[in-house]
């Protein structure tokens, strides 16, 4: 059985216009409400390997119903209400289309930890009929930048249903994650932008080297102090 050695604080914030709808939900707690009472000894949700993974996975929900069409490398909203999109990258796969949904989050912790972004892999979700999130892993104690929800679409349309899980954030730690929300101040926004824009003028510098410079410059301590001033 995996040993859970206490808790660890993970700080998070939203950086988008739909922030009033925003929250993070624990995947294990959500499913535990509907746990089967049949053969509890064989219930996978009670298996330590499974339950630990789910307990350290959180998700956001789709804030509104919206639909888009995709044609000639353009994405066009088909509903009156929609979430803004952007297309920062060319398609990576043939006959596919990449776009970012304008919902951004940022995470930070003082504990050496990776955070992995994925599509919902243990939830019913409407949009996965048409696309999946481009997955990625980032050390959130050694880098401070917004998390983009970039979708690889393999259809000529995509539909999002309000209330559906939209993205999973999984924290790689043997500790129980304690989420603490903060306001994204101007100073924090500047620090985040510096990390994000570094890939523009250092395209081929490994992320590992950027991590080292982030710590060596004591930027992690600056970020932490500023977060403490802006806890909600």
N, C-alpha and C positions, 0 to 999 in steps of 0.2 A: 504493500500500500504506500502511495506517495505521501510523504510527510509535508504538511503545510506549516511552514515556519512563520506564523504571525501574519500581519497585514503589511501592505505597502501602499502608499498614497500615489495615485496617478492624477495629475492635474489636467483639466481639459477645458476647452472653450469652443464657441461657434464663431464663424467668420462669414456669415451670410445673412440675407434679408429675411429668411424664414426662421430666424432664431426663436421667435415667440412660440413656435410649434415644437421646438427641439427638446429632446431628452435622450438619455442613454438607458437602455433596458438590459438587464442581465438575462442571458439566454437560459441558464439553468433554472432560475427562479420562474421564468415565464413558462417553461415546460413542466416544471414540478407541480404547478397548479392542476395539471391534467394527467398526472402520473397514474399508470394502471395499478390497480390493487391486486391483480392476478400474479401469482408466483413472484413475490418481491425479490427472492434470492436470484432470479434470473432477469431482473429488470436492468437493462443497460444503463438507465439513468443513475442507478445506484452503484454501477461499477466505478471504482476509483479513477481509472484511466479516462473514462468518458466524463464523469461528473466534474473532474478537475478541469478538463478542457472547457466544458460548458460554463463553469463558474467564473472563468477568467475570460469569457467572451461576452461582449456587449454589442448591442445593435441600435441603429436609429430607424425610425419609421418614415415611410414616405408621407410628406405633409399634405399633399393634395392629389386628386385624380388629374392626370394629364397624359397627352398622347402626342407623338411626333411622327412625321414622315421623313424618310431619308432618300434623297435622290440627287444624283450628280454631285456627290460629296458635299451635300448641304443637308442640314437638319432644320425642319420647319415645324413649329407647333401647330397642332390641329385643334386644340381646345382653347377656349377663352382664357382660362386660368392655366398658367404653366410656369415651370421653373426655368430660369435662364440657363443657357448652355453656351459652351465655347468649344472650339476645335483646335487645340494647341499642337496636335501631332497629325502627321499623315498616317494612313492605315498601315498597320504592321503585318497584317495578313491579307492575302489577296481576297477580293470580293467581300471584305469586311469594312467597317467604318468605326472610327474612334471619336468619342466626344466626352466632354466633362459636364456633369450636372452641377449647377451653381450652388452646391451645398458643401461647405468646407468646415473642417474641424482641425483642431491642433491638440497635441498631447505632450506632456512632459512629466518626468519623474527624476528623483535623485538616485534611484536604485537602477543599477545597470540592467536594462531590459529592452528587448525587442517587442515591437507591436506589429502585427500582421493584419493587413486589410484584405478581405475577401468578399465575394458575393455570399448571400445567405445559403449555407450548406445544410442547415437543419431546420428550415422553415419553409412554409408554403409562400411562394412569391411569384407574382404575375409577370414581372418584367423578364425573368430568366427564360421565358419562351423565346425571347428576341435577342437577348444580350447578356453578357456577364461583366462584372467589374474586373478590371485589370488588377491582379493581386500584387502585393508588394510588402516588404518587410523593412522596418526602419528602427534604429535604436533611439528611443525617445528620451534617453538621458544624455545622449551625445550629439543631438541634432535637434533643431527647433524650427520646423516649417509646417505649413498647412498640409493637410491630407486631401488630395484631390480624388473625387469619385469619378474615375475615368472608365467609360464603358466601351467594350468591344462588341459592336452590334453586327450580327450576322443575318439581319432581316432588312426589309425596306420600310419598317416601321417599328415603333416601340411604345408600349403602354405601361404606365405606372399607376398603381392602385393605392389610394389613400389608406394608411394604416398598415400596409405590408412592410415587413422588414426590408430595409434598403441596402444596408451594408453591415458587415461584421468587423469588429475590432477585437482581436485576440491578443492578450498580453502573455508573453512567455516568461512565466515566473512560477516558483513553487509556493509563493505567498498568495494570500487572498487579496484581491485588488480592492482598494477603497477609493472611489472616485470623488474628486473635489473640483468644483467648477470655479472658473475665474473669468473676470472681464478682460477682454483683449485691449489693453491700453495702447496708446500711440507708440510708446517705447517698445512694448512687446511686439507690436506690428512691424516696427522697423527692424527688430532683431530677426523676426521670422522672414521678412522680405530679403534680408541679407543672405540668409541660408538658402532660400529658394532661388535667388538670382545668381548664386555662385556657379550653378551649372551652366549658365550662359557664357561666362568668361573663363571657365575651367572645365570644359566639356569632358576631358579625358582624365581628370584627376579622380582616383578611386574614392568612394565614399569613406572608406576606412581612414584615408589621409585627412579628409575633412573632419571626421570625428576627432582625430588627434589634435588638430588645430583648434577645434571648438573648445576642447578641454584645456589645452595649453594656454589659450587666451583667457581662460576663466569665464568664458561667456555663459557656461552652465550656471555659474554662481550668480551672475547678473540676472539671468532669466529667472532663477528661483526667487531671488529677492524681490523682483518686480511682480512675480505672480503672488507672493505673499501679501503685497500691498493691494492686490485686486481680487482677492477671494470673495466669492458671493455667498 
